Every structure is written in C-alpha cells, then in structure tokens.
Amino acid sequence: MSSTSAGVGLRERKKQQTREALHRAAVRLYAQRGPDSVTVNDICAAAEVSPRTFFNYFGSKDDAVLDWHEERAGGSLADRIAARPAEEDPLLAVHQAINAGIRLLQERPTWREHQQLVRRHPRVVPMAFADSRRTQTLIAEGISRRTGLPADDLYSRAVAGAAHGVIRATLSVWNPEDPGSDLLAMMDASFEMLASGFRLPTPV
C-alpha cells in the first residue's frame, strides 16, 4: 500500500471515529436528560470536538442520535438485496439482506438505546419514520435490480411494501428493553408468515 493510500485510510478511520463519538455522546445524553434538555454544544463537549466539527457530520442534534450510516449495515440495502444469490426468491433475498444489516447494527453499543429512544420520545419519531420510508424505497430498488423490472413497477412496489410492513410490525412488537427479546428470530417468523400468505399457525 502506498503512503498516500495509507494516509487516506487513516483519515477515513479518524472521520469514522469522530462520527461514532458524536453519535454515542448524543444517544447517551438524550437517554440521560431527554431530547429537549440537550444542545449541540453539550454533545460536542461530551465528544470533545468543536461545533464546527459537529456540523461537518450532522445537520442537527437529532441527526446525530438517529445516525444511519450505510457502511455500518454492510452498505446500501439495495446493494445487499441485489447481491444475494440469483436463485433466491426476491422476498427471501430481502429477508436475508435485512437480517444481515441488523446483525451488523446490533454490534453497535448504542443499538438498543437508539431503539428505546425512538419509543420513549415522540419528537424523534418523524425522522425515524423518514428513514423507514427510505428503507422501502431501497427495497424496491434492490428488487428492481434483481428482476430487471422498473423500481416503480407494481411488482417491485408491492413486494417492497409488504416486506416493509412486516419489518415495521416486527420492530413495533420487539422490546429493546428486554435483553431476551430476539429481533432476528422475530424477523424470521414475520417473513415466514408473509411468505405463507399469512396463514394462521397450526395449533400445537
């Protein structure tokens, strides 16, 4: 590796470390004080960076809390769906791509705190919902790339809408405050229900 490449790699790692430090500080302070009692300056002080540096990464304090950086989830969701094995059914490809992203995000120390904040503080819900709508768009794009159909084709949109509905329903039932609540197992069960046409489970 050239010295130039090494220098670029080091700068990127430092930028990622700064972004992560700001995110962690924002989540921690929101959890401790509530969103309305936290300022950008508070977050900067906790992360030991300047406000100017903060705004190089985020547009607002809520952005820092709800930080969604696709590299943390293994790249774009559309890319992950498109990269699944060609023989997979589109719905299964979406399911596996979603689970792969969740596994990576769960490694973040702030994962459960982030989910708890969205539930506890209604003022951050609109931004979380905007991210959710973006997820549906990316699912349709990934399906389009797998099938060759346009992203606005009825099939692409219908599969994306159904998958997105299942994801949102699962997240609404999952309890991030319960360490024993297994989001991936719940996601598997939800996608299995969708794939079966929502047949009622057979009584044991």
C-alpha positions in Angstrom: 0.0 0.0 0.0 1.3 3.5 -0.9 1.9 6.1 1.7 -0.9 8.2 0.1 -3.4 5.3 0.3 -2.4 4.7 3.9 -2.9 8.4 4.7 -6.3 8.4 3.1 -7.2 5.2 5.1 -6.1 6.8 8.3 -8.1 9.9 7.7 -11.2 7.9 6.9 -10.8 5.9 10.1 -10.4 9.1 12.1 -13.5 10.6 10.5 -15.5 7.5 11.3 -14.3 7.5 14.9 -15.3 11.2 15.3 -18.8 10.4 13.8 -19.2 7.5 16.1 -18.1 9.5 19.2 -20.7 12.2 18.4 -23.4 9.6 17.9 -22.6 7.8 21.2 -22.5 11.1 23.1 -25.8 12.2 21.6 -27.6 9.0 22.4 -26.2 8.9 25.9 -27.2 12.5 26.6 -30.7 12.0 25.1 -31.2 9.0 27.3 -30.0 10.8 30.5 -31.7 14.1 30.0 -34.3 13.8 27.3 -34.1 15.5 23.9 -35.3 18.9 24.9 -32.6 19.3 27.5 -29.6 18.5 25.2 -27.9 21.0 23.0 -25.4 20.6 20.2 -22.8 22.2 22.4 -23.5 19.6 25.1 -22.9 16.8 22.6 -19.7 18.5 21.3 -18.4 18.8 24.9 -19.1 15.2 25.6 -17.3 14.1 22.4 -14.5 16.6 22.8 -15.0 18.2 19.4 -16.0 21.7 18.2 -19.4 22.7 17.0 -17.8 23.3 13.6 -16.7 19.7 13.5 -20.1 18.5 14.6 -21.8 20.2 11.6 -19.3 18.6 9.2 -21.1 15.3 10.1 -24.7 16.2 11.1 -27.2 18.9 10.4 -28.8 18.7 13.9 -28.7 17.0 17.2 -31.5 14.7 16.2 -29.5 13.6 13.1 -26.6 12.6 15.4 -29.0 10.4 17.5 -30.7 8.8 14.5 -27.4 8.4 12.6 -27.9 5.9 9.8 -24.6 5.2 8.1 -25.0 2.6 5.5 -21.4 1.3 5.9 -22.4 0.1 9.3 -25.1 -2.1 7.9 -22.9 -3.5 5.2 -23.5 -0.9 2.5 -26.7 0.1 0.8 -29.8 -2.2 1.4 -30.4 -2.1 -2.3 -26.9 -3.4 -3.0 -27.3 -6.2 -0.4 -30.6 -7.3 -2.0 -29.1 -7.3 -5.5 -26.0 -9.2 -4.3 -28.0 -12.1 -2.9 -27.7 -15.5 -4.8 -29.5 -15.3 -8.1 -31.6 -18.4 -7.4 -33.2 -16.8 -4.3 -36.8 -15.6 -4.5 -36.9 -11.8 -4.3 -38.8 -11.9 -0.9 -36.2 -14.2 0.6 -33.4 -12.0 -0.7 -35.0 -9.0 1.0 -35.4 -11.0 4.2 -31.7 -12.2 4.3 -30.4 -8.7 3.4 -32.4 -7.1 6.2 -31.2 -9.7 8.7 -27.6 -9.2 7.6 -27.9 -5.4 8.2 -29.5 -6.0 11.6 -26.7 -8.3 12.7 -24.1 -5.6 11.9 -26.1 -2.8 13.5 -26.6 -4.9 16.7 -22.8 -4.8 17.2 -23.1 -1.1 17.9 -23.0 -0.3 21.6 -25.9 2.2 21.1 -28.2 -0.2 19.2 -30.8 -0.9 22.0 -30.5 2.6 23.4 -31.3 4.0 20.0 -34.4 1.9 19.6 -35.5 2.8 23.2 -35.2 6.5 22.5 -37.4 6.3 19.4 -40.1 4.7 21.5 -39.8 7.0 24.5 -39.6 10.3 22.8 -42.3 11.1 20.2 -40.4 14.2 18.9 -37.8 11.9 17.2 -40.4 9.7 15.6 -40.9 11.8 12.4 -37.2 11.5 11.5 -37.2 7.8 12.3 -40.3 7.5 10.0 -38.4 9.3 7.2 -35.6 6.7 7.5 -38.3 4.0 7.4 -39.8 5.3 4.1 -36.3 5.4 2.7 -35.9 1.7 3.6 -39.0 0.9 1.5 -37.6 2.8 -1.5 -34.3 0.9 -1.2 -36.1 -2.5 -1.1 -37.9 -1.6 -4.3 -34.6 -0.6 -5.9 -33.0 -3.9 -4.9 -35.9 -5.9 -6.2 -35.8 -4.0 -9.5 -32.1 -4.8 -9.9 -32.7 -8.5 -9.2 -35.7 -8.8 -11.6 -35.0 -6.3 -14.3 -38.3 -4.6 -13.6 -38.6 -0.9 -13.0 -38.4 0.2 -9.4 -41.9 1.8 -9.8 -43.4 -1.4 -11.3 -46.3 -2.8 -9.4 -44.4 -6.0 -8.6 -41.4 -4.1 -7.1 -43.6 -1.8 -5.1 -45.9 -4.5 -3.9 -43.1 -6.7 -2.6 -41.3 -3.8 -1.1 -44.5 -2.5 0.6 -45.3 -5.9 2.0 -41.7 -6.5 3.2 -41.6 -3.0 4.7 -44.9 -3.6 6.5 -43.6 -6.8 8.1 -40.3 -5.0 9.2 -42.2 -2.2 10.8 -44.7 -4.6 12.5 -41.8 -6.6 13.9 -40.0 -3.6 15.2 -43.2 -2.4 16.9 -43.6 -5.7 18.8 -39.9 -6.2 19.6 -38.9 -5.0 23.1 -35.4 -3.4 23.0 -35.5 -3.1 26.8 -35.7 -6.9 27.2 -32.3 -8.5 26.5 -34.0 -11.8 25.8 -36.2 -10.3 23.1 -34.6 -11.8 19.9 -35.3 -9.4 17.0 -33.8 -11.7 14.3 -35.9 -14.6 15.4 -39.0 -12.4 15.3 -38.0 -11.1 11.9 -37.7 -14.7 10.6 -41.1 -15.5 12.0 -42.7 -12.4 10.4 -41.2 -13.1 6.9 -42.3 -16.7 7.2 -45.8 -15.5 7.8 -45.6 -13.2 4.8 -44.2 -15.9 2.5 -47.0 -18.3 3.6 -49.7 -15.7 2.8 -50.3 -15.1 6.5 -51.9 -18.5 7.1 -52.7 -18.9 10.8 -50.2 -21.0 12.7 -51.3 -24.6 13.3 -52.3 -25.1 17.0 -49.9 -27.2 18.9 
